Amino acid sequence: MNLGLQGKVALVTGGAKGIGAAIVRSFSEEGAIVSIADRNPKDAQRLMEEMGTTPEKVFCIPTELTDQDACRKAVEDTIERAGKIDCLIHNAGTNDGVGLDASPSAFFESLRKNLLHVFSLTHFALDELVKNRGVVINVGSKVAETGQGGTSGYAAAKGAMNGLTREWALDLADRGVRVNAVIPAEVMTPMYRRWLDSLSDPDATLASIEENVPLAKRMTTDQEIADAVVFLASSRSSHTTGQIFHPDGGYLHLDRSYGKIRID
């Protein structure tokens, strides 16, 4: 499908690997120019080499997102290199396991890592987004809606992103900027794989997780998340804003007893 993204410029945070890399690929396949704001430029370079792209089409701006000035520079450098910003994709984040047993300062640091750059980048890119009637996509997490235990900082940050999705969609509607969120649930990424491999029985854990996904009993792919992001960023969803979208095989919203309990 032609999503009308040719020549559009997308700034993607955390785009060097995992879901972010899939988002970069999906935008590029649709003809968009992609700026990767990431603190891992070597990973971004490997991605670009795998894609076989050129620096005019996909480039990396090394960015420490916890630094407000670095966020400003990422926006400015993207505009300098690509001429504009049409799409801002907030993908970067880490489930850092800062729970209630952690100190308040650790909690605040978790918010700094996972949330503050979302506001900073949107603030610095706002004029461009308004000028180009652009879009903001927040990549959240099921943890904000289900809880997980032991990860207060991450849950709070992702919950705030859901709130900002609704707030900004309303705030920016009369300026022509759309804001939506995409919420991954169980997605196999390198980070997820490392977590599984740290367990005593990774295969059994994975099987139990997949059993709880109603549609096809499998994990969601990073490509499916990426395609949802790119669709919501495109003109094909031109009247969609303020939505919190769950491409998760029914994991979050359908009864976990499905397929296990039958009442005849």
KOLGUMAR-966420 format. One line per field, with one value per residue: residue number from 0; x, y, z of N, C-alpha, C in turn; residue in one letter. Coordinates in steps of 0.02 Angstrom, whole numbers, plus 32768, in hexadecimal, padded with zeros to 4 digits. Each point is the difference from the previous one (the first is absolute). Example, Ala and Ser with C-alpha at 12.3 -4.5 7.8 and 13.67 -1.06 7.14 Angstrom:
// residues 2
k	[0; 1] $
n_east	[8294; 7FEE] $
n_north	[7EE4; 8035] $
n_up	[8186; 7FDC] $
ca_east	[7FD3; 802A] $
ca_north	[803B; 803B] $
ca_up	[8000; 8003] $
c_east	[802D; 7FD9] $
c_north	[803C; 8037] $
c_up	[8000; 8025] $
r	[A; S] $
***
This chain:
// residues 264
k	[0; 1; 2; 3; 4; 5; 6; 7; 8; 9; 10; 11; 12; 13; 14; 15; 16; 17; 18; 19; 20; 21; 22; 23; 24; 25; 26; 27; 28; 29; 30; 31; 32; 33; 34; 35; 36; 37; 38; 39; 40; 41; 42; 43; 44; 45; 46; 47; 48; 49; 50; 51; 52; 53; 54; 55; 56; 57; 58; 59; 60; 61; 62; 63; 64; 65; 66; 67; 68; 69; 70; 71; 72; 73; 74; 75; 76; 77; 78; 79; 80; 81; 82; 83; 84; 85; 86; 87; 88; 89; 90; 91; 92; 93; 94; 95; 96; 97; 98; 99; 100; 101; 102; 103; 104; 105; 106; 107; 108; 109; 110; 111; 112; 113; 114; 115; 116; 117; 118; 119; 120; 121; 122; 123; 124; 125; 126; 127; 128; 129; 130; 131; 132; 133; 134; 135; 136; 137; 138; 139; 140; 141; 142; 143; 144; 145; 146; 147; 148; 149; 150; 151; 152; 153; 154; 155; 156; 157; 158; 159; 160; 161; 162; 163; 164; 165; 166; 167; 168; 169; 170; 171; 172; 173; 174; 175; 176; 177; 178; 179; 180; 181; 182; 183; 184; 185; 186; 187; 188; 189; 190; 191; 192; 193; 194; 195; 196; 197; 198; 199; 200; 201; 202; 203; 204; 205; 206; 207; 208; 209; 210; 211; 212; 213; 214; 215; 216; 217; 218; 219; 220; 221; 222; 223; 224; 225; 226; 227; 228; 229; 230; 231; 232; 233; 234; 235; 236; 237; 238; 239; 240; 241; 242; 243; 244; 245; 246; 247; 248; 249; 250; 251; 252; 253; 254; 255; 256; 257; 258; 259; 260; 261; 262; 263] $
n_east	[802A; 7FEE; 8026; 801C; 8033; 7FFE; 8040; 7FD7; 8008; 8019; 7FF8; 8029; 7FE9; 803D; 8012; 8033; 7FD2; 7FED; 7FCB; 802D; 802A; 7FCF; 7FF6; 8042; 8003; 7FCA; 8018; 803C; 7FE1; 7FE2; 8042; 7FFA; 8015; 8031; 7FF4; 8036; 7FDC; 8040; 800B; 7FE9; 802A; 8027; 7FD0; 7FF9; 8042; 8000; 7FCE; 801E; 8036; 7FDD; 7FE7; 8041; 7FF6; 7FEF; 8035; 7FEE; 7FFA; 8035; 7FFD; 8037; 7FDD; 8040; 7FD5; 8013; 7FCB; 8028; 8022; 7FE4; 803F; 800D; 7FC8; 8010; 803D; 7FE1; 7FD5; 802D; 8024; 7FC7; 7FEC; 803C; 7FFD; 7FC2; 8007; 7FEA; 7FCA; 7FEB; 802A; 7FE6; 802E; 7FDC; 8037; 8031; 801A; 8003; 7FEC; 800E; 7FC5; 7FEF; 7FFD; 7FCF; 8027; 7FFF; 8034; 7FE6; 8040; 7FFF; 7FC8; 8018; 8037; 7FD6; 7FDE; 803B; 800D; 7FC4; 8000; 8032; 8023; 7FCA; 7FFF; 8041; 8002; 7FC6; 8017; 803B; 7FD9; 7FE0; 802B; 802E; 7FEA; 7FF9; 803B; 8011; 7FD7; 8030; 8025; 7FE5; 802D; 7FDD; 803A; 7FC9; 7FDA; 7FF2; 803E; 7FF5; 7FE7; 8031; 8033; 8036; 8009; 801A; 7FD4; 7FFE; 8041; 800C; 7FDB; 801D; 803B; 7FF3; 7FEA; 8034; 8021; 7FDB; 800B; 8040; 7FF6; 7FD7; 802B; 8034; 7FDC; 7FE9; 803A; 800F; 7FC3; 7FFA; 803A; 7FD4; 8015; 800B; 7FE5; 8024; 7FEC; 8037; 7FDC; 8041; 7FF2; 7FF7; 803A; 8016; 8025; 803A; 7FE1; 7FC9; 8025; 8022; 7FC4; 7FE6; 8039; 7FEA; 7FCB; 7FE9; 7FC4; 8029; 8008; 7FFE; 8028; 8024; 7FFE; 800B; 802E; 8019; 7FF9; 8016; 8019; 7FC3; 801B; 7FFA; 7FF4; 8010; 8041; 7FF6; 8006; 8041; 7FFC; 7FD9; 802A; 8036; 7FDF; 7FEE; 803E; 8018; 7FD2; 8007; 803D; 7FDC; 7FF7; 800C; 801E; 7FEF; 7FCE; 803B; 7FE8; 802E; 8015; 7FF0; 802C; 7FE0; 8035; 7FD8; 7FDA; 7FE5; 8042; 7FFB; 7FD5; 801A; 7FCD; 8029; 7FC0; 8005; 7FDE; 7FF5; 7FCE; 7FD8; 7FCC; 7FEC] $
n_north	[7FC4; 8030; 800E; 8015; 7FD9; 7FFC; 8007; 7FDD; 8026; 7FC6; 801B; 7FCC; 8001; 7FEE; 801B; 7FF5; 7FEA; 7FBF; 8013; 8028; 7FCC; 7FDA; 8031; 8004; 7FBF; 8000; 8033; 7FE4; 7FC7; 802E; 8007; 7FF8; 803B; 7FDC; 8024; 7FDD; 800E; 7FF0; 7FE6; 7FD6; 8030; 7FD6; 7FF7; 8042; 8004; 7FCF; 801F; 803A; 7FE0; 7FE3; 803D; 800D; 802C; 803E; 8028; 8007; 7FBE; 7FE6; 8023; 7FFE; 801B; 7FF5; 7FE3; 8023; 7FD9; 7FED; 8017; 8032; 8016; 7FC0; 8003; 803C; 7FE8; 7FCB; 802B; 802A; 7FCC; 7FE5; 803B; 8007; 7FBF; 8001; 803C; 7FCE; 8000; 7FC6; 7FD1; 8001; 7FD0; 7FFF; 7FE0; 802A; 7FCF; 7FF7; 7FC1; 8032; 7FE7; 8041; 7FD9; 7FEE; 7FCC; 801D; 8028; 8035; 8008; 7FBE; 800B; 8037; 7FDB; 7FD1; 802F; 8015; 7FBF; 7FF9; 803B; 801D; 7FD3; 7FDE; 8021; 7FF8; 7FC5; 7FF1; 801B; 7FE4; 7FCB; 8021; 8031; 7FD0; 7FE1; 803B; 8016; 7FC1; 8017; 7FF8; 7FCC; 7FEC; 7FCF; 7FF0; 7FE1; 7FE5; 7FE7; 7FC0; 8008; 8035; 7FCC; 7FD3; 802B; 7FFB; 8031; 8027; 8027; 8020; 800A; 7FC5; 7FE2; 8029; 7FF5; 7FC0; 8000; 8026; 7FD5; 7FD2; 801D; 8006; 7FC1; 7FF7; 8016; 7FE6; 7FC9; 800E; 8007; 7FCF; 7FEC; 803A; 7FE0; 7FCE; 7FF9; 7FC5; 7FE4; 7FC9; 7FC9; 7FDC; 7FCC; 7FF2; 7FC1; 7FC6; 8021; 7FD4; 801E; 801B; 8037; 7FF0; 7FF2; 8038; 801C; 7FE5; 8010; 8032; 7FE0; 7FDA; 8011; 801E; 7FC2; 7FE9; 8032; 7FF9; 7FC0; 800E; 802A; 7FD9; 7FD5; 8039; 7FF5; 801C; 8031; 7FC2; 8010; 803D; 800E; 803F; 800C; 8011; 7FDA; 7FD9; 8009; 7FF7; 7FCF; 7FF1; 800A; 7FE1; 7FD2; 8003; 7FFB; 7FD7; 8018; 7FBE; 801E; 8028; 7FD8; 7FE6; 8011; 8001; 7FD4; 7FD0; 7FEC; 7FC5; 7FFE; 7FD9; 7FF1; 8038; 8005; 8041; 7FFB; 7FC5; 7FDD; 7FFB; 7FF7; 8029; 7FCF; 8015; 802C; 7FCE; 8027; 7FC2] $
n_up	[8000; 7FD6; 8034; 7FC8; 8011; 7FBE; 8011; 8028; 8035; 8015; 803B; 8006; 803F; 8015; 7FC6; 802A; 802C; 8001; 8023; 801C; 7FFA; 8018; 802C; 8009; 8000; 8027; 8022; 8001; 800C; 8027; 7FFC; 8042; 8014; 801B; 8036; 8010; 8035; 8009; 803B; 7FD2; 7FEB; 8022; 802D; 8000; 8002; 802D; 801E; 7FF9; 8014; 8031; 8009; 7FFA; 8031; 7FF2; 8010; 7FC2; 8006; 801E; 8037; 8025; 8031; 8013; 802A; 8035; 7FFF; 8032; 7FCC; 8020; 8007; 800F; 8023; 8017; 800B; 801A; 801B; 8018; 8012; 8016; 8017; 801A; 8011; 8019; 801D; 8026; 8027; 7FE8; 8016; 803C; 8004; 8038; 7FEE; 800E; 8023; 8041; 8004; 8029; 800E; 7FFB; 8035; 8028; 7FFA; 7FC5; 7FFF; 801E; 800F; 800D; 8022; 801A; 800B; 8015; 801F; 8017; 800A; 801B; 801F; 8021; 7FDE; 8015; 803B; 800F; 7FE3; 801E; 8037; 7FF7; 7FF2; 802F; 7FF7; 7FF9; 8035; 801D; 7FED; 800E; 8030; 802D; 8015; 803A; 8005; 8035; 8003; 8019; 8031; 7FFA; 8018; 7FD8; 7FE1; 7FFF; 8005; 8027; 802B; 802E; 7FE1; 803A; 7FF7; 7FE4; 802E; 802C; 7FE3; 7FF9; 803F; 8010; 7FDB; 801E; 803B; 7FEF; 7FED; 8033; 802D; 7FE1; 7FFA; 803D; 801F; 7FD5; 8010; 801F; 800C; 7FFA; 803F; 7FE6; 8035; 7FF9; 801E; 7FFD; 8018; 7FFF; 7FF7; 7FE1; 7FFB; 7FD4; 802D; 7FED; 8018; 7FDE; 7FCB; 8010; 8009; 7FC9; 7FE1; 8026; 7FE7; 8030; 7FE6; 7FD4; 7FE9; 803D; 8012; 7FC9; 800A; 8040; 7FEA; 7FD1; 8031; 801B; 7FC3; 8002; 7FDB; 7FEA; 8041; 7FF0; 8004; 800E; 7FBF; 8000; 7FCA; 8024; 8033; 7FDA; 7FE2; 803F; 8015; 7FCB; 8009; 8042; 7FE8; 7FDB; 7FC3; 7FFF; 8034; 7FCE; 8013; 800F; 803B; 8030; 7FD3; 8029; 7FD3; 8000; 7FD9; 8024; 7FCB; 801B; 800A; 7FF5; 7FCE; 7FEE; 8013; 8035; 8012; 7FCD; 7FE8; 803E; 7FFF; 7FFE; 7FF8; 8000] $
ca_east	[7FD6; 8023; 7FE6; 8009; 8036; 803B; 801B; 7FF3; 803A; 7FEE; 8033; 7FF1; 802E; 800E; 7FF3; 8039; 7FF5; 7FBF; 7FC5; 8014; 801E; 7FC9; 7FDE; 802A; 7FFA; 7FBD; 7FFC; 802C; 7FE0; 7FCA; 801D; 800E; 8043; 7FFE; 8035; 8003; 801D; 8011; 8041; 8028; 800A; 801C; 7FC7; 7FDB; 8027; 7FF6; 7FBC; 8000; 8025; 7FD3; 7FCA; 801B; 7FE7; 8032; 7FF9; 7FCC; 7FBF; 7FFE; 803D; 7FFD; 8019; 800E; 7FDA; 7FF2; 7FBD; 7FF6; 801E; 7FD1; 8022; 8009; 7FBF; 7FFA; 802E; 7FE6; 7FCD; 8021; 8029; 7FD3; 7FE7; 8038; 8013; 7FC7; 7FD8; 7FC0; 7FEA; 7FB8; 7FEA; 802B; 7FEF; 801F; 8007; 8034; 7FEC; 801A; 7FE0; 803C; 7FF5; 8001; 7FC2; 7FF3; 8038; 8036; 7FFC; 7FDF; 802D; 8001; 7FC1; 8005; 802E; 7FDC; 7FD5; 802C; 8015; 7FC9; 7FC8; 800C; 8012; 7FC3; 7FEA; 8033; 8003; 7FC2; 8003; 8030; 7FEA; 7FBB; 7FF6; 8004; 7FC5; 7FC7; 8009; 7FF8; 7FC5; 8021; 7FE4; 8028; 7FEC; 801F; 8003; 7FFA; 8009; 7FC7; 800C; 7FDB; 7FB9; 7FF8; 8030; 802D; 8021; 8048; 8018; 7FD8; 8016; 7FED; 7FB7; 7FEB; 8013; 7FD6; 7FBD; 8001; 7FFF; 7FBA; 7FDE; 8016; 7FE1; 7FBE; 8008; 801C; 7FD0; 7FD0; 8024; 801B; 7FCF; 7FF1; 803C; 8008; 802F; 7FE1; 8028; 7FE5; 802F; 8000; 8012; 8015; 7FF6; 8035; 8023; 8043; 8036; 803E; 7FFA; 7FD3; 8025; 8030; 7FDA; 7FEF; 803B; 8017; 7FD5; 8016; 7FE2; 7FE6; 7FCF; 7FC1; 7FE5; 7FE7; 7FC3; 7FC9; 7FED; 7FDD; 7FBF; 7FD2; 7FF0; 7FC7; 8004; 8036; 802C; 8045; 8016; 7FFC; 8042; 8012; 7FE7; 7FB9; 7FFF; 8019; 7FCE; 7FCB; 801A; 8005; 7FBC; 7FE4; 8025; 7FF3; 7FC2; 7FCA; 7FDD; 8000; 7FCE; 800A; 802B; 7FEF; 7FF1; 8032; 7FF5; 801E; 800A; 801E; 7FE0; 7FCC; 801E; 7FEF; 7FB9; 7FD5; 7FFF; 8036; 7FE6; 7FED; 8020; 800F; 7FC2; 7FC6; 7FC0; 7FD1] $
ca_north	[803C; 8040; 8026; 8048; 8018; 8011; 8043; 8016; 7FF8; 7FE4; 7FFD; 7FC5; 7FF7; 7FBA; 7FDE; 7FD8; 7FB9; 7FED; 801C; 803E; 7FEF; 7FEB; 803E; 8020; 7FDA; 8008; 8043; 8003; 7FDA; 802A; 803A; 8038; 800C; 7FF0; 8016; 7FD5; 8020; 7FC5; 8005; 7FC9; 800B; 7FC6; 7FD5; 8021; 7FF7; 7FBB; 7FFD; 8021; 7FD5; 7FC8; 8019; 8014; 8042; 8035; 8032; 8031; 7FE1; 7FED; 8016; 7FFE; 8038; 7FE5; 802A; 7FEA; 801D; 801C; 8043; 802D; 8021; 7FCF; 7FFA; 803B; 7FF8; 7FCC; 8020; 8030; 7FDD; 7FDF; 8033; 8016; 7FCD; 7FE8; 8039; 8006; 7FC6; 7FF3; 7FCC; 7FF7; 7FBE; 7FF6; 7FB8; 7FEE; 7FF4; 7FC2; 7FE7; 7FFE; 7FDC; 802B; 7FF4; 8025; 7FF7; 802E; 8042; 8033; 801A; 7FCF; 8008; 803E; 7FF2; 7FD7; 802F; 8028; 7FD6; 7FE5; 802E; 8047; 800E; 8001; 8046; 802D; 7FFC; 801A; 8049; 801E; 7FF3; 8014; 802F; 7FD9; 7FD5; 802B; 8019; 7FCA; 7FD8; 7FC1; 7FCE; 7FE6; 7FBD; 7FE9; 7FB7; 7FF5; 7FBC; 7FE3; 8007; 803A; 7FEE; 7FC1; 7FF7; 7FC7; 7FF3; 800D; 802F; 803C; 8037; 7FF3; 8002; 8045; 8023; 7FEB; 801A; 8047; 8006; 7FF7; 803E; 8035; 7FF3; 801F; 8048; 8022; 7FFB; 8037; 803F; 800F; 7FF3; 803C; 8011; 7FCF; 7FCB; 7FC4; 7FDD; 7FBE; 7FD3; 7FB9; 7FDF; 7FBA; 7FD4; 7FCD; 8007; 7FE4; 802E; 7FEA; 800A; 7FCC; 7FC1; 7FFE; 7FF2; 7FB9; 7FD7; 8006; 7FD6; 7FBA; 7FD8; 8031; 7FE4; 7FF8; 8043; 801A; 7FDB; 8016; 8043; 7FF9; 7FE1; 8035; 802D; 7FDE; 7FF9; 7FD8; 7FE7; 8012; 8044; 8032; 800E; 8046; 801C; 8011; 803F; 8034; 8010; 8027; 8044; 8022; 800E; 8038; 803C; 800E; 8022; 7FD0; 8006; 8049; 8018; 7FD9; 8020; 7FF2; 7FB8; 7FD4; 7FC8; 7FC4; 7FC8; 7FCF; 7FBF; 7FFB; 7FEF; 802C; 800E; 7FC5; 7FD5; 7FD0; 7FBC; 7FEB; 7FC2; 7FD4; 7FF1; 8000; 7FF4; 7FE6] $
ca_up	[8000; 8000; 8039; 7FF5; 802C; 7FDA; 800D; 8044; 802C; 8041; 8034; 8028; 8037; 800D; 7FC1; 7FEA; 8007; 801B; 7FE1; 7FDE; 7FC0; 7FD4; 7FEC; 7FCE; 7FC2; 7FE4; 7FE4; 7FC5; 7FCA; 7FE6; 7FDD; 802D; 8017; 8047; 802E; 803C; 803B; 8028; 801E; 7FE7; 7FB8; 7FDF; 7FF0; 7FC9; 7FC3; 7FEA; 7FE4; 7FBE; 7FD2; 7FF1; 7FD5; 7FBF; 7FF2; 7FFA; 8035; 7FEF; 800E; 8047; 8022; 8049; 8027; 8043; 802F; 8044; 8006; 8042; 7FFE; 7FDE; 7FC9; 7FCC; 7FDF; 7FD5; 7FC8; 7FD3; 7FD7; 7FD3; 7FCE; 7FD1; 7FD2; 7FD7; 7FD0; 7FD8; 7FEC; 8024; 8026; 7FF9; 802E; 803B; 801C; 8041; 800A; 8031; 8045; 801B; 803C; 802A; 803E; 803B; 8023; 803E; 802E; 7FEC; 801F; 7FD7; 7FCC; 7FC9; 7FDC; 7FD8; 7FC9; 7FCF; 7FDA; 7FD4; 7FC8; 7FD8; 7FF3; 7FF6; 7FBB; 7FD8; 8000; 7FE5; 7FB7; 7FE4; 8009; 7FD1; 7FBB; 7FF9; 7FC8; 7FC3; 7FFC; 7FEF; 7FBC; 7FD0; 8014; 800A; 802D; 8037; 8014; 803E; 8007; 8048; 8019; 8024; 8048; 8017; 8008; 8024; 8036; 7FF8; 8040; 8003; 7FCE; 8009; 7FD6; 7FBA; 7FFC; 8006; 7FC3; 7FC8; 800E; 7FEE; 7FB7; 7FEB; 8012; 7FD2; 7FBE; 8000; 800C; 7FC6; 7FC8; 8009; 8000; 7FBE; 7FCB; 7FD8; 7FDA; 7FCA; 8011; 801C; 8032; 8011; 8022; 7FEF; 803E; 7FFC; 803A; 8000; 7FC1; 8005; 7FEF; 8022; 8048; 801A; 7FFC; 8037; 803E; 8000; 8008; 8046; 802A; 8006; 7FCA; 7FD0; 7FD1; 8023; 800C; 7FC0; 7FEE; 802B; 7FE9; 7FC0; 800D; 8015; 7FC8; 7FE1; 7FB7; 7FE5; 8035; 7FEF; 800E; 7FCA; 7FE4; 7FFF; 7FC1; 8008; 8025; 7FD3; 7FCD; 8021; 8009; 7FC0; 7FE8; 8026; 7FEC; 7FBA; 7FEE; 8000; 8040; 8006; 802F; 803D; 8032; 8045; 8008; 801E; 7FD3; 801C; 7FD1; 802F; 7FFD; 8032; 8041; 8038; 800D; 7FFD; 803B; 8000; 8003; 7FBC; 7FEA; 8039; 8024; 7FD5; 8022; 7FCE] $
c_east	[802C; 7FE1; 800B; 8036; 8040; 8015; 7FF1; 803F; 7FE9; 803D; 7FEB; 8032; 800A; 7FF8; 8037; 7FF4; 7FBA; 7FC6; 8012; 801E; 7FCA; 7FD9; 8027; 7FFA; 7FBD; 7FF7; 8029; 7FE1; 7FC7; 801A; 800D; 804B; 7FFF; 803E; 7FFB; 8022; 800E; 8046; 802F; 800B; 801D; 7FC9; 7FD7; 8025; 7FF8; 7FBB; 7FFF; 8024; 7FD5; 7FC9; 8019; 7FE9; 8039; 7FF5; 7FCC; 7FBA; 7FF8; 8042; 7FF5; 801D; 800D; 7FE2; 7FF9; 7FBE; 7FF1; 801A; 7FD2; 8020; 800B; 7FBF; 7FF5; 802C; 7FE9; 7FCB; 8021; 8029; 7FD5; 7FE6; 8038; 8010; 7FC7; 7FD1; 7FC0; 7FF8; 7FB4; 7FE5; 8033; 7FEA; 8027; 8001; 8030; 7FE4; 801C; 7FDC; 8037; 7FF6; 8006; 7FBC; 7FFA; 8039; 803A; 7FF6; 7FD8; 802D; 8005; 7FC0; 8002; 802E; 7FDF; 7FD2; 802A; 8015; 7FC7; 7FCB; 8014; 8014; 7FC3; 7FE4; 8032; 8001; 7FC1; 7FFF; 802E; 7FEB; 7FBD; 7FF4; 8000; 7FC1; 7FC3; 8004; 7FF0; 7FC1; 8015; 7FDD; 8033; 7FE5; 8028; 7FFE; 8003; 800E; 7FC0; 8007; 7FD9; 7FB7; 7FF5; 8026; 802D; 801D; 804A; 801A; 7FD7; 8014; 7FE9; 7FB4; 7FE6; 800F; 7FD2; 7FB7; 7FFA; 7FFF; 7FB9; 7FD8; 8012; 7FE5; 7FBC; 8005; 8018; 7FD2; 7FCD; 8022; 8013; 7FCE; 7FF3; 803D; 8013; 8032; 7FDB; 802F; 7FDE; 8035; 7FF7; 801D; 8015; 7FEE; 8039; 8021; 8047; 8033; 8040; 7FFE; 7FD4; 8024; 8033; 7FDE; 7FEE; 803C; 801D; 7FD9; 8017; 7FE4; 7FE0; 7FC9; 7FBC; 7FDF; 7FE2; 7FBF; 7FC5; 7FE8; 7FD7; 7FBA; 7FCC; 7FF0; 7FC8; 8009; 8041; 8033; 804A; 800F; 7FEF; 8046; 800E; 7FE8; 7FB7; 7FF7; 8014; 7FCC; 7FC5; 8016; 7FFF; 7FBB; 7FE2; 8024; 7FED; 7FBE; 7FC5; 7FDA; 7FF8; 7FCC; 8003; 8030; 7FE7; 7FF2; 803A; 7FF4; 8028; 8006; 8022; 7FDE; 7FC9; 8019; 7FE4; 7FB7; 7FD2; 800A; 8037; 7FE7; 7FEC; 8027; 800E; 7FC0; 7FC6; 7FC2; 7FCD; 7FB7] $
c_north	[803E; 802C; 804B; 801F; 8012; 8048; 801C; 7FF2; 7FE9; 8000; 7FC8; 7FFA; 7FB5; 7FD5; 7FD1; 7FB5; 7FF3; 801C; 8040; 7FF3; 7FEB; 803D; 8025; 7FDD; 800D; 8046; 8005; 7FDC; 8027; 8040; 803C; 8006; 7FF8; 8019; 7FD6; 8027; 7FC8; 800A; 7FC7; 8006; 7FC4; 7FCF; 801D; 7FF7; 7FB9; 7FF8; 801E; 7FD6; 7FC3; 8015; 8011; 8045; 8032; 8033; 8036; 7FE6; 7FED; 8016; 7FFF; 8040; 7FE4; 802F; 7FDD; 8021; 801C; 8048; 802E; 8023; 7FD0; 7FF5; 803A; 7FF8; 7FCA; 801C; 802F; 7FDD; 7FDB; 8032; 8017; 7FCD; 7FED; 8037; 800A; 7FC4; 7FFA; 7FD1; 7FFA; 7FC0; 7FF6; 7FB6; 7FED; 7FF7; 7FBE; 7FEE; 7FF1; 7FE1; 802A; 7FFC; 8028; 7FF8; 802E; 8044; 8030; 801C; 7FD0; 8004; 803E; 7FF5; 7FD5; 802B; 8029; 7FD8; 7FF0; 8032; 8046; 8012; 8001; 8047; 802D; 7FFF; 801C; 804C; 801F; 7FF6; 801F; 802E; 7FDB; 7FD5; 8028; 8018; 7FCB; 7FD6; 7FB8; 7FD3; 7FEF; 7FBB; 7FED; 7FB4; 7FF1; 7FB9; 7FE9; 800A; 803A; 7FEF; 7FC1; 7FFF; 7FC5; 7FEB; 800E; 8031; 8041; 8038; 7FF9; 8004; 8047; 8027; 7FED; 8014; 8049; 800A; 7FF5; 8040; 8038; 7FF6; 8022; 804C; 8024; 7FFB; 8038; 8044; 8016; 7FF7; 803D; 8019; 7FCB; 7FC8; 7FC6; 7FDD; 7FBE; 7FD8; 7FB9; 7FDB; 7FB8; 7FD9; 7FCE; 7FFE; 7FE6; 8031; 7FE6; 8008; 7FCA; 7FBC; 7FFA; 7FF1; 7FB6; 7FD4; 8004; 7FD2; 7FB8; 7FD5; 802F; 7FE4; 7FF8; 8043; 801C; 7FDC; 8017; 8046; 7FFB; 7FE2; 8034; 8033; 7FE0; 7FF3; 7FDC; 7FE8; 800D; 8047; 802E; 800C; 804B; 8022; 8014; 8040; 8039; 8014; 8026; 8048; 8026; 800E; 803C; 8042; 8018; 8024; 7FD0; 7FFF; 804A; 801C; 7FD9; 8024; 7FF0; 7FB7; 7FDA; 7FBB; 7FC3; 7FC9; 7FC6; 7FBC; 7FF6; 7FF4; 802A; 8000; 7FC4; 7FD3; 7FCA; 7FB7; 7FE6; 7FC1; 7FD0; 7FEB; 8004; 7FF2; 7FED; 800B] $
c_up	[8000; 8036; 7FF9; 802A; 7FD9; 800E; 8044; 802A; 8045; 802E; 8030; 8038; 800D; 7FC2; 7FE9; 8003; 801A; 7FD9; 7FD9; 7FBC; 7FCE; 7FE8; 7FCB; 7FBD; 7FDE; 7FE2; 7FC0; 7FC5; 7FE0; 7FDF; 802C; 800D; 804D; 8023; 803F; 8038; 8032; 801D; 7FEB; 7FB5; 7FDB; 7FED; 7FC7; 7FBE; 7FE4; 7FE0; 7FBA; 7FCC; 7FEC; 7FD0; 7FBA; 7FEB; 7FF9; 8038; 7FF1; 8013; 8049; 801F; 804B; 801D; 8046; 8035; 8043; 8013; 8045; 8005; 7FD8; 7FC4; 7FC6; 7FDA; 7FD0; 7FC1; 7FCF; 7FD1; 7FCD; 7FCB; 7FCD; 7FCD; 7FD1; 7FC9; 7FD1; 7FEB; 8027; 802E; 7FF7; 8035; 8039; 8023; 8040; 8010; 8038; 8046; 8018; 8041; 8033; 8045; 803F; 8022; 8041; 8033; 7FEF; 8022; 7FD5; 7FC9; 7FC6; 7FD7; 7FD3; 7FC4; 7FCB; 7FD6; 7FD0; 7FC3; 7FD0; 7FEA; 7FEB; 7FB8; 7FD2; 7FFC; 7FDD; 7FB4; 7FDF; 8005; 7FCB; 7FB7; 7FF1; 7FC5; 7FBD; 7FF7; 7FED; 7FB8; 7FCC; 800D; 800B; 8032; 8036; 8010; 803F; 8003; 804B; 8014; 8023; 804C; 801D; 8010; 8029; 8042; 7FF1; 8043; 7FFB; 7FCD; 8001; 7FD1; 7FB8; 7FF8; 8003; 7FC0; 7FC6; 800B; 7FEE; 7FB5; 7FE5; 800F; 7FD1; 7FBA; 7FFC; 8008; 7FC1; 7FC3; 8004; 7FF8; 7FB9; 7FC8; 7FD4; 7FDB; 7FCD; 800E; 8021; 8031; 8012; 8024; 7FE6; 803C; 7FF2; 803F; 8002; 7FBB; 8008; 7FE4; 801F; 804C; 8020; 8000; 8039; 8042; 8003; 8010; 8047; 802E; 8000; 7FC8; 7FCE; 7FD3; 8022; 800D; 7FC0; 7FEC; 802A; 7FEC; 7FC0; 8009; 8014; 7FCA; 7FD8; 7FB5; 7FED; 8033; 7FF0; 8016; 7FC4; 7FE5; 8004; 7FC0; 8005; 8029; 7FD3; 7FCD; 801D; 8009; 7FBE; 7FE3; 8024; 7FF0; 7FBA; 7FF5; 7FFD; 8042; 8012; 8031; 8042; 802E; 8046; 800E; 801E; 7FE3; 8018; 7FCB; 8025; 7FFE; 8033; 8046; 8039; 8012; 7FFF; 803C; 7FFC; 8003; 7FBB; 7FED; 8039; 8024; 7FCE; 8029; 7FCB; 8016] $
r	[M; N; L; G; L; Q; G; K; V; A; L; V; T; G; G; A; K; G; I; G; A; A; I; V; R; S; F; S; E; E; G; A; I; V; S; I; A; D; R; N; P; K; D; A; Q; R; L; M; E; E; M; G; T; T; P; E; K; V; F; C; I; P; T; E; L; T; D; Q; D; A; C; R; K; A; V; E; D; T; I; E; R; A; G; K; I; D; C; L; I; H; N; A; G; T; N; D; G; V; G; L; D; A; S; P; S; A; F; F; E; S; L; R; K; N; L; L; H; V; F; S; L; T; H; F; A; L; D; E; L; V; K; N; R; G; V; V; I; N; V; G; S; K; V; A; E; T; G; Q; G; G; T; S; G; Y; A; A; A; K; G; A; M; N; G; L; T; R; E; W; A; L; D; L; A; D; R; G; V; R; V; N; A; V; I; P; A; E; V; M; T; P; M; Y; R; R; W; L; D; S; L; S; D; P; D; A; T; L; A; S; I; E; E; N; V; P; L; A; K; R; M; T; T; D; Q; E; I; A; D; A; V; V; F; L; A; S; S; R; S; S; H; T; T; G; Q; I; F; H; P; D; G; G; Y; L; H; L; D; R; S; Y; G; K; I; R; I; D] $
***
